[in-house]
């Protein structure tokens, strides 16, 4: 493997840096105990996440105006609460559940791996989450970003080309001096189409242990780097 000459590494966040599913299950179970709600919170988390791409597609298609991810998540949450028959929550409790996305826990390797990468590269998120959400998450979890970048800056959601190019612009770098790291191939394809280098991070537990065998790990030749986790990425990038 030849390490590409890049100055910055951008990271997908949901699933790549943080465990969205486990964190939603955590907060859902706590709410369930408080309110005596009997729900399969893992299935609830999956159903909520499955609304993610359709909600952004409505923005892309012009069905709804540009919206921050909190607003899209809230609309999706209302649907999922209804689907699972969850009743009796106050508006404040629904808001608090919606803000679970601000409180997602990092995978164990993420913070130490990012710390190593930061010694050699500029590192930042490039997430569909908006800037305040990402800042809140980083502050709580002590994620050591150099700066916070977001799809919000371009008002385009990944994998739209504008998302990647706008962030390269704010880094004051040409796209070929930037690497996108993600656990999702559609994201890396979008980045590559915009001229960025790519690093795949394998996250077989993103959708739970029962689906780990379904999560494909690409061949080493498919991206500039294929890593087992963020620490492995740091090792492969010489950090």
C-alpha positions as CSV (number, residue, x, y, z in Angstrom):
1,X,0.0,0.0,0.0
2,X,1.3,3.4,-1.0
3,X,0.1,6.1,1.5
4,X,-1.4,9.0,-0.4
5,X,0.1,12.5,0.3
6,X,-2.8,14.2,2.2
7,X,-2.8,16.9,4.8
8,X,-6.3,16.4,6.2
9,X,-8.5,13.4,7.0
10,X,-12.2,13.9,7.2
11,X,-14.4,11.4,9.0
12,X,-18.0,10.2,8.6
13,X,-19.3,10.1,12.2
14,X,-22.5,8.0,12.6
15,X,-21.4,4.4,12.6
16,X,-17.7,5.2,11.7
17,X,-16.6,7.2,14.8
18,X,-19.5,6.6,17.1
19,X,-21.9,3.8,17.9
20,X,-25.3,5.3,17.1
21,X,-27.2,2.1,17.6
22,X,-25.8,1.2,21.0
23,X,-26.3,4.7,22.2
24,X,-29.9,4.9,21.1
25,X,-30.6,1.6,22.8
26,X,-28.9,2.9,26.0
27,X,-31.1,6.0,26.1
28,X,-34.2,4.2,25.0
29,X,-33.9,1.6,27.8
30,X,-33.4,4.3,30.3
31,X,-36.5,6.1,29.1
32,X,-38.4,2.8,29.1
33,X,-37.5,2.2,32.7
34,X,-38.6,5.7,33.7
35,X,-41.9,5.6,31.8
36,X,-42.6,1.8,32.0
37,X,-42.5,1.5,28.2
38,X,-41.9,-2.1,26.9
39,X,-40.2,-1.7,23.5
40,X,-37.5,-3.6,21.7
41,X,-35.1,-0.7,21.7
42,X,-32.7,-2.3,19.3
43,X,-35.5,-2.7,16.7
44,X,-36.6,0.8,17.5
45,X,-33.1,2.2,16.8
46,X,-32.9,0.3,13.5
47,X,-36.3,1.6,12.4
48,X,-35.3,5.2,13.3
49,X,-32.0,4.9,11.4
50,X,-33.8,3.4,8.4
51,X,-35.7,6.7,8.0
52,X,-32.3,8.6,7.7
53,X,-31.7,8.4,4.0
54,X,-35.4,8.8,2.9
55,X,-35.6,11.9,5.0
56,X,-32.6,13.4,3.3
57,X,-33.9,12.4,-0.1
58,X,-37.0,14.6,0.5
59,X,-34.6,17.5,0.9
60,X,-32.7,16.6,-2.2
61,X,-35.9,16.3,-4.2
62,X,-37.2,19.7,-3.0
63,X,-40.2,18.1,-1.2
64,X,-39.0,20.0,2.0
65,X,-36.6,22.9,2.3
66,X,-33.1,22.5,3.6
67,X,-33.4,21.2,7.2
68,X,-30.9,20.5,10.0
69,X,-30.6,16.9,10.9
70,X,-32.3,17.4,14.3
71,X,-35.4,18.4,12.4
72,X,-35.3,15.5,10.1
73,X,-34.6,13.1,13.0
74,X,-37.5,14.6,14.9
75,X,-40.0,14.0,12.1
76,X,-38.7,10.5,11.7
77,X,-38.9,9.9,15.5
78,X,-42.6,10.8,15.5
79,X,-43.3,8.2,12.8
80,X,-41.3,5.5,14.7
81,X,-42.9,6.3,18.0
82,X,-46.3,5.8,16.4
83,X,-45.2,2.6,14.6
84,X,-44.0,1.1,17.9
85,X,-47.1,2.2,19.8
86,X,-45.2,4.4,22.2
87,X,-47.6,6.8,23.9
88,X,-47.6,9.2,26.9
89,X,-44.3,11.0,26.3
90,X,-44.3,14.8,26.8
91,X,-42.8,17.1,24.1
92,X,-39.8,17.6,26.3
93,X,-39.3,13.8,26.6
94,X,-39.5,13.4,22.9
95,X,-37.0,16.3,22.4
96,X,-34.7,14.7,24.9
97,X,-34.9,11.3,23.1
98,X,-34.3,13.1,19.7
99,X,-31.1,14.7,21.1
100,X,-29.7,11.2,21.8
101,X,-27.9,11.9,18.5
102,X,-25.9,14.6,20.3
103,X,-24.8,12.1,23.0
104,X,-23.6,9.2,20.9
105,X,-20.7,7.2,22.4
106,X,-17.5,6.7,20.4
107,X,-16.2,3.2,19.5
108,X,-13.4,2.3,21.9
109,X,-10.7,2.9,19.3
110,X,-12.0,6.2,18.0
111,X,-10.6,8.7,20.5
112,X,-7.1,7.2,20.8
113,X,-6.9,6.7,17.1
114,X,-8.0,10.2,16.3
115,X,-5.5,11.5,18.8
116,X,-2.7,9.8,17.0
117,X,-3.9,11.0,13.6
118,X,-4.1,14.6,14.9
119,X,-0.4,14.6,15.5
120,X,0.3,14.3,11.8
121,X,-2.9,15.5,10.0
122,X,-5.7,18.0,10.3
123,X,-8.7,15.9,11.4
124,X,-12.4,16.9,11.2
125,X,-15.8,15.3,10.9
126,X,-17.6,15.5,7.6
127,X,-21.1,14.4,8.7
128,X,-24.6,15.0,7.7
129,X,-25.1,16.0,11.3
130,X,-25.2,19.8,11.7
131,X,-22.4,21.7,13.4
132,X,-24.0,22.2,16.8
133,X,-24.9,18.5,17.0
134,X,-21.3,17.5,16.1
135,X,-19.8,20.0,18.6
136,X,-22.0,18.8,21.4
137,X,-21.1,15.2,20.7
138,X,-17.4,16.0,20.6
139,X,-17.5,18.0,23.8
140,X,-19.3,15.2,25.7
141,X,-17.2,12.3,24.3
142,X,-13.9,14.3,24.2
143,X,-13.4,13.6,20.5
144,X,-10.3,15.6,19.5
145,X,-11.3,17.3,16.3
146,X,-9.2,20.2,15.0
147,X,-12.3,21.8,13.7
148,X,-15.9,20.8,13.0
149,X,-17.1,20.5,9.4
150,X,-20.5,19.5,8.3
151,X,-22.9,19.0,5.3
152,X,-24.6,22.1,6.8
153,X,-21.9,24.3,5.3
154,X,-22.9,23.3,1.7
155,X,-26.6,22.7,2.4
156,X,-26.1,19.4,0.6
157,X,-26.2,16.0,2.2
158,X,-23.6,13.4,1.5
159,X,-23.0,11.8,-1.0
160,X,-23.7,15.0,-3.0
161,X,-20.4,16.2,-4.6
162,X,-20.9,19.7,-3.2
163,X,-20.6,18.4,0.4
164,X,-17.0,17.2,-0.1
165,X,-15.8,20.1,-2.2
166,X,-17.1,22.7,0.2
167,X,-15.2,21.1,3.1
168,X,-12.0,20.9,1.0
169,X,-12.6,24.6,0.3
170,X,-12.9,25.5,4.0
171,X,-9.7,23.5,4.7
172,X,-8.0,25.6,2.0
173,X,-6.8,22.4,0.3
174,X,-7.4,20.9,-3.1
175,X,-9.5,17.7,-3.0
176,X,-6.5,15.5,-3.8
177,X,-4.8,16.6,-0.5
178,X,-7.8,15.4,1.5
179,X,-8.9,11.9,2.6
180,X,-12.4,10.8,3.5
181,X,-12.6,8.0,6.1
182,X,-15.9,6.2,6.4
183,X,-17.5,2.8,7.2
184,X,-20.0,3.3,4.3
185,X,-19.1,2.7,0.7
186,X,-21.7,5.1,-0.7
187,X,-19.9,7.9,1.2
188,X,-16.5,6.9,-0.1
189,X,-17.8,6.7,-3.6
190,X,-19.1,10.2,-3.3
191,X,-15.8,11.4,-1.9
192,X,-13.8,9.7,-4.7
193,X,-16.1,11.2,-7.3
194,X,-15.2,14.6,-5.9
195,X,-11.5,13.9,-6.1
196,X,-10.7,13.0,-2.5
197,X,-8.7,10.0,-1.4
198,X,-10.6,7.3,0.5
199,X,-10.2,5.1,3.6
200,X,-12.6,2.4,4.5
201,X,-13.0,1.7,8.2
202,X,-14.6,-1.7,8.9
203,X,-17.4,-1.5,11.5
204,X,-19.0,-5.0,11.6
205,X,-21.0,-4.2,14.8
206,X,-22.7,-1.1,13.5
207,X,-26.1,-2.9,13.2
208,X,-25.5,-5.2,16.1
209,X,-23.7,-8.5,16.5
210,X,-26.5,-10.5,14.9
211,X,-25.8,-8.7,11.6
212,X,-22.0,-8.6,11.8
213,X,-21.6,-11.2,9.0
214,X,-23.6,-9.0,6.6
215,X,-21.1,-6.1,6.8
216,X,-18.8,-6.4,3.9
217,X,-15.1,-5.6,4.3
218,X,-13.8,-4.5,0.9
219,X,-10.6,-5.8,-0.7
220,X,-7.5,-3.8,0.0
221,X,-7.4,-2.6,-3.7
222,X,-10.8,-0.9,-3.6
223,X,-9.8,2.1,-1.6
224,X,-6.5,3.9,-0.8
225,X,-6.7,2.4,2.7
226,X,-8.8,-0.4,4.2
227,X,-8.6,-0.4,8.0
228,X,-10.0,-2.5,10.8
229,X,-10.6,0.6,13.0
230,X,-9.3,4.1,13.6
231,X,-6.2,2.9,15.4
232,X,-5.4,0.7,12.4
233,X,-6.0,3.7,10.1
234,X,-3.5,5.7,12.1
235,X,-1.0,3.0,11.9
236,X,-1.4,2.7,8.1
237,X,-1.1,6.4,7.7
238,X,2.1,6.6,9.7
239,X,0.7,8.4,12.7
